[in-house]
Amino acid sequence: MKSMKNLAAATLLVGAAFATSASADLVPGGPTTGKALAGDCYAELDVTDLGGATLTLDSKGKPTITCVDGDPCDQGDPGDGRCLINLGTCINQSNVEGCTPPASLQSLKASAKAKGVKGKIVIEAPQLLDGSGCGAFVDIEIPLKKNGSPGSATVNLKAKAVKGTKPGKDSDKVKFVCNPGEAVTLCPDNPAGGPDKLKMTIAQEGNDLDNGWTGISQNFAVTPNGSLNVCLSECDTTSDTECTANGPVGAGSINGPTFGAPLPLLASNVPVCVVNRFDQPITGTVNYATGDISIHVTLLSDVYFTDRSEVCPRCANNRCSSGDRQGEACTVDATLVVAEGIGNKTYNLSEDCPPLGQPVGILNINFDPLTSGTTNALTGDNPCPRPAGTPPGVPYQDDDCGGGVCGTECTGNACASQVPDPVNPAETVCRDNKGGISQNCCSGDTTRPCFPIADGGSIVRTGRAEAPAPVFPDTTFPKTGTGVLASTFCEAATGNDNVNSTTGLPGPAALLLSGTQEWTQEEAPPAE
């Protein structure tokens, strides 16, 4: 008969934590009966967010943890036909009643095997086996079976204590089961028979963000790997290749609530972390034969005034280094170098790691259009006046060239290297040390970027369209390609005077997004 004491202990250690979210939960493993219980704290699993999962114990106290595809315990996308369990190993813990953690272990071996996944997954032990500590986290993929029935994986832990410790070892097994969730149709079938979905993913290089009229906050890189997703309709596989695009946004949608990981911006000792949230569904038209894209994207940009040594929170060792979720689990979504940062200039960024506190401003950003063609021009005296209800910011100027002319080739940090032009790859352009692309600099200071808007000038950006392969009239999907999307837009002032005066807000802004496109068709066109 199962020991009620052991069952109660396991429930306290594991089951009670399952109602929590965005945290890590310790799982001692099993068996948890008899003498084995005295060593059950030697090695344990540290599992990211077991919210929604259930625990059962067999007659020997071996645990089975069941997760549903799409529940918080699944770190992957809902409805993707799998559960993604994020876990690591911890040693010599003090949470198991009846087990005294040893001062040191002699060895620890941990591995996992999932049905339907080739090979054994090795799970790293902590670097030091003295005292208590945890190793690096890994993802365990548990696919559902082809017929949609549950999948499973088993994790094995084998800890050996130093000589003279009793008991001398801790051998555990933890079984994970993935149950199917509710069917999720991310994009409906295209009634006209053409592709169903377009995913546009930002590349690591070839991007450029220009904020405000001073030039100091121009030529920034953009956080890579963020994506824009739209469902497609009204295009077929014969003659009409222009599709109507509609991309739902928000939690549980194909775009989610945020556009990529937080963006660290640092210039002239003014550190800003920006979190971009989708405001309205993405709409527009796209053409899968030519790669032409013209979409309308609206964002709410939360601007946080931060610190030069930690412009945005980092995801280090699968934990947020700072911010609102400091110490909690995360997955690295993108990596950027902050050229003017203090200390470690490389930032591993995660959507799981937002900044702490309240933003100094929430900017309404309107990309209309975000296009592979030529953007609308920003022209005239003060093309971006202060929107009603926003902070006053600083008085507008065409540029901050000190009486010089904006239109000179850039030098110094504004031209730290020559790279292929994302719009015309056969040519080269200047890459700023901040990571963005340089367009124009001041004649009196060729290290200062600027907008050439004075004396009747205008701000224009041009994207690039590429026919995805296999090229139409081949109707094979998926089709893939690369391209550049461009936009010019206006930015309001924030509630921080340092940010406004350094950047030049309210004022104009411009964007180039290099990336890849994937056009997919979930099912074959219906027969007539």
C-alpha positions as CSV (number, residue, x, y, z in Angstrom):
1,M,0.0,0.0,0.0
2,K,1.3,3.5,-0.9
3,S,2.7,5.4,2.0
4,M,0.4,8.3,2.8
5,K,3.3,10.2,4.3
6,N,5.3,9.9,1.1
7,L,2.3,10.9,-1.0
8,A,1.7,13.9,1.1
9,A,5.3,14.9,1.0
10,A,5.4,14.7,-2.8
11,T,2.2,16.7,-3.0
12,L,3.6,19.4,-0.9
13,L,6.8,19.5,-2.9
14,V,5.3,19.3,-6.3
15,G,1.5,19.5,-6.6
16,A,1.0,22.6,-4.6
17,A,3.4,24.5,-6.8
18,F,1.4,23.6,-10.0
19,A,-1.0,26.4,-9.5
20,T,1.8,29.0,-9.9
21,S,3.0,30.4,-13.1
22,A,6.2,31.8,-14.7
23,S,8.3,30.2,-12.0
24,A,10.4,27.1,-11.5
25,D,9.2,24.1,-9.4
26,L,11.4,21.5,-7.7
27,V,10.5,17.8,-8.4
28,P,12.3,15.3,-6.2
29,G,11.5,12.3,-8.4
30,G,11.0,8.8,-7.2
31,P,10.7,6.3,-5.8
32,T,9.8,8.1,-2.6
33,T,9.3,5.1,-0.3
34,G,11.4,3.4,2.4
35,K,15.1,4.0,2.4
36,A,15.1,5.8,-1.0
37,L,13.3,8.8,0.6
38,A,16.3,9.5,2.7
39,G,18.4,10.3,-0.4
40,D,15.6,12.0,-2.4
41,C,17.1,15.5,-1.9
42,Y,20.4,14.6,-3.5
43,A,19.2,15.3,-7.1
44,E,16.0,17.0,-8.2
45,L,14.5,18.5,-11.3
46,D,13.9,22.2,-11.5
47,V,11.0,22.6,-14.0
48,T,9.9,25.9,-15.5
49,D,6.3,26.7,-14.7
50,L,4.2,23.6,-13.9
51,G,1.0,25.7,-13.9
52,G,-1.9,23.5,-15.1
53,A,0.1,20.2,-14.8
54,T,-1.1,17.3,-12.7
55,L,0.9,14.8,-10.6
56,T,0.2,11.1,-10.0
57,L,2.4,8.6,-8.1
58,D,2.6,4.9,-8.7
59,S,2.8,2.3,-5.9
60,K,6.5,2.9,-5.5
61,G,6.2,6.7,-5.4
62,K,7.5,7.4,-8.9
63,P,5.9,10.6,-10.2
64,T,4.2,11.2,-13.5
65,I,3.6,14.8,-14.5
66,T,0.9,15.4,-17.1
67,C,0.8,18.6,-19.2
68,V,-1.7,19.7,-21.8
69,D,-0.5,21.3,-25.1
70,G,-1.0,25.0,-24.6
71,D,-1.2,25.1,-20.8
72,P,1.4,27.2,-18.9
73,C,3.5,24.0,-18.3
74,D,4.0,23.9,-22.1
75,Q,6.7,26.4,-23.0
76,G,5.9,26.1,-26.7
77,D,3.1,27.5,-28.9
78,P,-0.5,26.3,-28.2
79,G,-1.8,23.8,-30.6
80,D,1.6,22.9,-32.1
81,G,1.2,19.2,-31.4
82,R,3.8,18.9,-28.6
83,C,4.7,20.0,-25.1
84,L,8.0,21.8,-24.5
85,I,9.2,21.2,-21.0
86,N,12.0,23.4,-19.8
87,L,14.0,21.9,-16.9
88,G,17.4,21.6,-15.3
89,T,19.0,19.7,-12.4
90,C,19.4,20.8,-8.8
91,I,21.5,19.1,-6.1
92,N,21.6,18.9,-2.3
93,Q,18.3,20.7,-1.7
94,S,16.6,21.1,1.7
95,N,13.0,20.7,0.6
96,V,12.4,17.0,1.2
97,E,11.2,15.9,4.6
98,G,13.4,13.1,5.9
99,C,16.3,13.8,3.7
100,T,19.5,15.6,4.8
101,P,21.4,17.2,1.9
102,P,25.0,16.0,1.8
103,A,27.8,18.5,1.7
104,S,28.9,17.2,-1.7
105,L,28.2,14.7,-4.5
106,Q,30.7,12.5,-6.2
107,S,28.8,12.4,-9.5
108,L,25.5,13.3,-11.1
109,K,24.2,12.0,-14.4
110,A,20.9,13.2,-15.9
111,S,19.3,12.4,-19.2
112,A,15.9,12.3,-20.9
113,K,14.3,10.2,-23.7
114,A,11.1,11.2,-25.4
115,K,9.0,8.9,-27.6
116,G,9.1,10.0,-31.2
117,V,12.4,12.0,-30.8
118,K,15.6,10.4,-31.9
119,G,18.5,10.1,-29.4
120,K,19.0,10.7,-25.7
121,I,19.0,14.2,-24.3
122,V,21.8,14.9,-21.9
123,I,21.0,17.3,-19.1
124,E,23.9,19.2,-17.6
125,A,24.8,18.9,-14.0
126,P,25.7,22.0,-11.9
127,Q,29.3,23.1,-12.5
128,L,30.2,22.4,-8.9
129,L,28.9,19.4,-7.0
130,D,29.7,21.0,-3.6
131,G,26.8,22.5,-1.7
132,S,23.5,23.3,-3.3
133,G,23.2,24.5,-6.9
134,C,21.5,24.1,-10.3
135,G,22.6,23.3,-13.8
136,A,21.7,24.9,-17.1
137,F,18.2,24.4,-18.4
138,V,17.3,22.5,-21.5
139,D,14.1,22.0,-23.5
140,I,12.5,18.5,-23.6
141,E,10.3,18.2,-26.6
142,I,7.4,15.7,-26.1
143,P,5.5,15.3,-29.4
144,L,2.0,13.9,-29.6
145,K,1.6,10.7,-31.5
146,K,0.7,10.9,-35.1
147,N,-2.9,10.0,-34.3
148,G,-3.0,12.9,-31.8
149,S,-2.9,10.6,-28.7
150,P,-0.6,11.6,-25.7
151,G,3.2,11.5,-26.0
152,S,5.6,10.8,-23.1
153,A,9.2,11.3,-22.0
154,T,11.2,9.9,-19.1
155,V,13.9,11.8,-17.2
156,N,16.5,9.7,-15.3
157,L,18.6,11.1,-12.5
158,K,21.5,9.2,-10.9
159,A,23.4,11.0,-8.0
160,K,26.2,9.4,-6.1
161,A,27.3,10.9,-2.8
162,V,30.9,11.0,-1.5
163,K,32.2,8.0,0.3
164,G,30.8,7.6,3.8
165,T,27.4,9.3,3.1
166,K,24.3,7.3,3.8
167,P,22.4,6.5,1.7
168,G,25.1,6.6,-0.9
169,K,23.0,7.3,-4.0
170,D,19.8,8.8,-5.3
171,S,18.3,7.2,-8.4
172,D,15.1,8.8,-9.7
173,K,12.7,8.6,-12.6
174,V,10.2,11.3,-13.6
175,K,7.8,10.6,-16.3
176,F,6.2,13.4,-18.3
177,V,3.0,13.0,-20.4
178,C,1.8,15.5,-23.0
179,N,-1.9,15.5,-23.6
180,P,-3.5,17.2,-26.7
181,G,-5.2,20.5,-26.0
182,E,-8.0,22.1,-27.8
183,A,-7.6,22.2,-31.6
184,V,-6.1,25.6,-32.6
185,T,-6.5,26.8,-36.1
186,L,-4.0,29.7,-36.3
187,C,-5.0,30.6,-39.8
188,P,-8.1,29.4,-41.6
189,D,-7.9,27.8,-45.0
190,N,-7.7,30.3,-47.8
191,P,-11.1,29.8,-49.5
192,A,-9.6,30.9,-52.9
193,G,-7.1,28.1,-52.7
194,G,-3.9,30.2,-52.4
195,P,-1.5,30.3,-49.5
196,D,-2.9,30.6,-46.0
197,K,-0.2,32.4,-44.0
198,L,2.8,34.7,-44.4
199,K,5.4,34.9,-41.7
200,M,7.9,37.8,-41.9
201,T,10.9,37.3,-39.5
202,I,13.5,40.1,-38.7
203,A,17.1,39.2,-39.6
204,Q,20.1,39.8,-37.4
205,E,21.6,42.4,-39.7
206,G,20.5,45.0,-42.3
207,N,18.0,46.8,-40.1
208,D,17.9,50.5,-39.2
209,L,15.9,52.6,-36.7
210,D,16.1,56.4,-36.9
211,N,14.4,58.3,-34.0
212,G,14.0,62.1,-33.8
213,W,15.7,65.1,-35.4
214,T,18.9,65.4,-33.4
215,G,20.6,62.4,-35.0
216,I,21.9,61.1,-31.8
217,S,19.2,58.4,-31.6
218,Q,19.5,57.4,-35.3
219,N,21.1,54.3,-36.9
220,F,20.1,51.9,-34.2
221,A,19.9,48.2,-34.8
222,V,16.5,46.5,-34.3
223,T,15.9,43.4,-32.1
224,P,16.1,40.4,-34.5
225,N,13.9,37.4,-34.7
226,G,10.6,39.2,-34.0
227,S,7.9,38.3,-36.5
228,L,4.9,39.7,-38.2
229,N,2.3,37.1,-39.1
230,V,-0.8,37.5,-41.4
231,C,-3.5,35.1,-42.5
232,L,-4.1,35.3,-46.3
233,S,-7.3,35.2,-48.4
234,E,-8.6,36.2,-51.8
235,C,-5.6,34.8,-53.8
236,D,-5.5,31.6,-55.8
237,T,-2.9,29.4,-57.4
238,T,-3.7,30.3,-61.1
239,S,-3.7,34.0,-61.8
240,D,-4.6,36.1,-58.8
241,T,-1.5,36.1,-56.6
242,E,-2.3,39.3,-54.6
243,C,-3.6,38.3,-51.2
244,T,-5.6,40.2,-48.6
245,A,-3.6,40.1,-45.3
246,N,-5.1,40.0,-41.8
247,G,-3.0,39.4,-38.7
248,P,-4.8,39.0,-35.4
249,V,-2.8,40.2,-32.4
250,G,-2.9,39.6,-28.6
251,A,-2.4,36.7,-26.3
252,G,-3.2,33.4,-28.0
253,S,-3.1,34.9,-31.5
254,I,-0.6,34.2,-34.4
255,N,1.3,37.4,-33.4
256,G,1.0,37.3,-29.6
257,P,0.9,40.5,-27.6
258,T,4.4,41.9,-28.3
259,F,6.5,42.5,-31.4
260,G,9.8,40.8,-30.5
261,A,11.9,41.0,-27.4
262,P,12.6,44.4,-25.7
263,L,14.9,46.7,-27.6
264,P,17.9,48.3,-25.8
265,L,18.7,51.8,-27.1
266,L,21.7,53.7,-25.7
267,A,23.2,57.0,-27.1
268,S,24.9,59.9,-25.3
269,N,24.6,58.1,-22.0
270,V,20.8,58.0,-22.2
271,P,19.7,54.4,-21.8
272,V,16.2,53.4,-22.9
273,C,14.5,50.0,-23.1
274,V,11.5,49.8,-25.4
275,V,8.8,47.1,-25.3
276,N,6.7,47.1,-28.4
277,R,3.1,45.9,-28.0
278,F,0.7,45.3,-30.9
279,D,-2.2,47.7,-30.8
280,Q,-4.4,46.7,-33.7
281,P,-4.6,43.7,-36.1
282,I,-2.2,43.8,-39.0
283,T,-3.9,44.5,-42.3
284,G,-2.9,45.1,-46.0
285,T,-2.0,43.2,-49.2
286,V,0.8,40.9,-50.1
287,N,1.8,39.2,-53.4
288,Y,3.3,35.7,-53.3
289,A,4.5,35.9,-56.9
290,T,6.5,39.1,-56.6
291,G,7.1,39.3,-52.9
292,D,5.5,42.8,-52.8
293,I,4.2,43.6,-49.3
294,S,2.2,46.6,-48.1
295,I,0.8,46.3,-44.6
296,H,-0.5,48.5,-41.8
297,V,1.1,47.9,-38.3
298,T,0.2,49.9,-35.2
299,L,2.3,49.5,-32.0
300,L,2.2,50.9,-28.5
301,S,5.9,51.4,-27.6
302,D,6.5,51.4,-23.8
303,V,9.6,53.5,-23.2
304,Y,11.5,52.8,-20.0
305,F,14.4,55.0,-18.8
306,T,16.9,52.5,-17.4
307,D,20.7,52.2,-16.7
308,R,23.8,52.0,-18.9
309,S,25.0,48.8,-17.4
310,E,21.6,47.1,-17.9
311,V,19.7,48.9,-20.6
312,C,17.2,46.0,-20.9
313,P,17.0,42.9,-18.7
314,R,19.1,40.0,-20.0
315,C,18.2,36.3,-20.2
316,A,21.2,34.6,-18.5
317,N,21.3,30.9,-17.8
318,N,17.5,30.8,-18.5
319,R,16.8,33.4,-15.8
320,C,15.9,37.1,-16.1
321,S,18.9,39.1,-14.8
322,S,16.8,42.1,-13.7
323,G,13.4,43.7,-14.4
324,D,9.9,42.8,-13.5
325,R,10.6,39.1,-13.6
326,Q,14.1,39.0,-12.1
327,G,15.2,35.5,-11.3
328,E,12.3,33.9,-13.2
329,A,12.6,31.5,-16.1
330,C,13.2,32.8,-19.7
331,T,14.2,31.7,-23.2
332,V,16.6,33.8,-25.3
333,D,14.7,35.2,-28.3
334,A,17.4,37.5,-29.7
335,T,21.0,38.8,-29.2
336,L,22.1,42.4,-29.7
337,V,25.4,44.3,-29.1
338,V,24.9,47.7,-27.3
339,A,28.0,49.5,-28.5
340,E,28.0,52.3,-25.8
341,G,27.1,50.0,-22.9
342,I,29.0,49.5,-19.7
343,G,30.5,46.1,-19.0
344,N,29.1,43.3,-21.0
345,K,27.9,44.9,-24.2
346,T,26.2,41.7,-25.5
347,Y,22.5,41.4,-24.6
348,N,20.7,38.1,-24.7
349,L,17.1,39.3,-24.8
350,S,13.8,37.6,-24.1
351,E,10.1,38.5,-24.3
352,D,9.9,36.8,-20.9
353,C,12.1,39.6,-19.3
354,P,10.4,43.0,-19.4
355,P,11.8,46.0,-17.5
356,L,10.8,46.9,-14.0
357,G,8.4,49.7,-13.1
358,Q,6.4,52.0,-15.2
359,P,7.3,53.4,-18.7
360,V,8.2,57.1,-18.9
361,G,6.0,57.2,-22.0
362,I,3.8,55.1,-24.2
363,L,4.2,56.0,-27.9
364,N,1.6,55.3,-30.5
365,I,3.6,54.1,-33.5
366,N,1.9,53.9,-36.9
367,F,3.6,52.1,-39.8
368,D,1.2,53.0,-42.6
369,P,2.4,51.5,-44.7
370,L,5.2,49.1,-43.8
371,T,6.2,48.4,-47.4
372,S,8.6,46.6,-49.7
373,G,8.2,49.6,-52.0
374,T,8.7,53.3,-51.3
375,T,7.3,54.9,-48.1
376,N,5.3,58.0,-47.8
377,A,7.5,61.1,-47.6
378,L,7.7,63.3,-44.5
379,T,8.1,66.8,-45.8
380,G,7.5,70.4,-45.0
381,D,8.1,72.6,-42.0
382,N,7.7,70.4,-38.9
383,P,6.2,67.3,-40.5
384,C,5.5,65.7,-37.1
385,P,3.7,68.2,-34.8
386,R,2.9,67.3,-31.2
387,P,-0.1,65.1,-31.0
388,A,-2.9,66.3,-28.7
389,G,-2.6,65.0,-25.2
390,T,1.1,64.1,-25.4
391,P,4.0,65.8,-23.5
392,P,5.4,68.9,-25.1
393,G,8.9,67.6,-25.5
394,V,11.5,70.0,-27.1
395,P,11.1,72.6,-29.8
396,Y,11.3,71.2,-33.3
397,Q,14.3,71.7,-35.6
398,D,14.9,70.3,-39.1
399,D,18.2,68.8,-37.8
400,D,21.0,69.4,-35.4
401,C,23.7,70.1,-37.9
402,G,24.6,73.5,-36.4
403,G,24.1,75.5,-39.5
404,G,25.7,72.8,-41.8
405,V,24.0,70.8,-44.4
406,C,22.5,67.3,-44.0
407,G,23.5,65.2,-46.9
408,T,27.2,64.4,-46.4
409,E,28.7,60.9,-46.4
410,C,29.2,59.6,-42.8
411,T,32.5,58.8,-41.1
412,G,33.7,57.7,-37.7
413,N,31.3,55.7,-35.6
414,A,28.5,56.5,-38.1
415,C,30.5,54.5,-40.6
416,A,32.2,51.9,-38.4
417,S,32.1,49.4,-41.3
418,Q,31.0,48.9,-44.8
419,V,28.3,46.2,-45.3
420,P,26.1,45.1,-48.2
421,D,23.2,47.5,-48.7
422,P,20.0,45.6,-47.7
423,V,18.0,47.4,-50.4
424,N,20.7,47.0,-53.1
425,P,22.8,44.0,-52.1
426,A,25.3,44.5,-54.9
427,E,26.4,47.8,-53.3
428,T,27.8,48.6,-49.9
429,V,26.7,51.2,-47.3
430,C,27.9,52.5,-43.9
431,R,27.0,50.6,-40.8
432,D,26.9,52.6,-37.6
433,N,28.6,51.2,-34.5
434,K,25.1,51.2,-33.0
435,G,24.2,48.5,-35.6
436,G,21.9,50.4,-38.0
437,I,22.4,51.7,-41.5
438,S,23.7,55.2,-42.1
439,Q,21.9,57.4,-44.7
440,N,23.0,61.0,-44.2
441,C,25.4,63.0,-41.9
442,C,26.0,66.7,-41.2
443,S,28.5,68.5,-43.4
444,G,30.1,70.1,-40.3
445,D,30.2,66.9,-38.3
446,T,30.3,63.8,-40.5
447,T,29.9,61.5,-37.5
448,R,26.4,62.9,-36.7
449,P,23.5,61.3,-38.6
450,C,20.6,63.6,-39.7
451,F,17.4,63.8,-41.7
452,P,17.7,65.9,-44.9
453,I,14.4,67.7,-44.4
454,A,15.6,71.4,-44.5
455,D,15.0,73.6,-47.5
456,G,12.3,71.5,-49.0
457,G,13.9,68.1,-48.4
458,S,12.1,65.0,-47.3
459,I,12.5,61.7,-45.4
460,V,11.9,58.7,-47.6
461,R,12.8,55.0,-47.2
462,T,12.7,52.3,-49.9
463,G,12.3,48.6,-49.2
464,R,13.0,45.6,-51.4
465,A,10.8,42.9,-52.8
466,E,12.0,39.5,-53.9
467,A,9.9,36.8,-55.6
468,P,9.9,33.8,-53.2
469,A,11.0,30.4,-54.3
470,P,9.8,28.2,-55.8
471,V,8.9,31.1,-58.1
472,F,5.4,31.3,-59.4
473,P,3.8,29.8,-61.6
474,D,5.2,26.9,-59.6
475,T,2.5,26.4,-57.0
476,T,4.5,24.5,-54.5
477,F,4.4,25.7,-50.9
478,P,6.0,26.6,-48.6
479,K,7.7,29.4,-50.6
480,T,10.6,31.3,-49.0
481,G,12.4,34.5,-49.7
482,T,14.1,37.6,-48.3
483,G,13.3,41.3,-48.5
484,V,13.3,44.6,-46.8
485,L,10.3,46.5,-45.3
486,A,10.4,50.3,-44.9
487,S,8.4,52.9,-43.1
488,T,8.5,56.6,-42.2
489,F,6.5,57.8,-39.2
490,C,6.2,60.3,-36.4
491,E,7.1,59.9,-32.7
492,A,5.6,61.8,-29.9
493,A,7.6,63.0,-26.9
494,T,8.0,60.8,-23.8
495,G,7.6,61.9,-20.2
496,N,11.4,62.1,-19.7
497,D,13.2,65.4,-20.6
498,N,16.6,63.6,-21.1
499,V,15.1,61.2,-23.6
500,N,13.2,64.0,-25.5
501,S,16.2,66.4,-25.7
502,T,18.7,63.7,-26.6
503,T,16.5,62.2,-29.3
504,G,14.6,65.3,-30.6
505,L,11.0,64.5,-29.8
506,P,8.4,65.0,-31.0
507,G,9.8,64.4,-34.4
508,P,10.2,62.2,-37.4
509,A,11.4,58.6,-37.5
510,A,12.2,56.0,-40.1
511,L,12.6,52.2,-40.2
512,L,14.2,49.5,-42.3
513,L,13.5,45.8,-41.5
514,S,15.5,43.2,-43.3
515,G,14.3,39.6,-43.0
516,T,12.9,36.4,-44.4
517,Q,9.4,35.5,-45.6
518,E,7.7,32.2,-45.5
519,W,4.5,31.6,-47.4
520,T,2.6,28.5,-46.3
521,Q,-0.4,26.5,-47.4
522,E,-1.7,24.1,-44.7
523,E,-3.8,22.0,-47.0
524,A,-4.1,21.5,-50.7
525,P,-6.8,23.6,-52.5
526,P,-10.2,22.0,-52.4
527,A,-11.2,20.1,-55.5
528,E,-13.8,21.8,-57.7
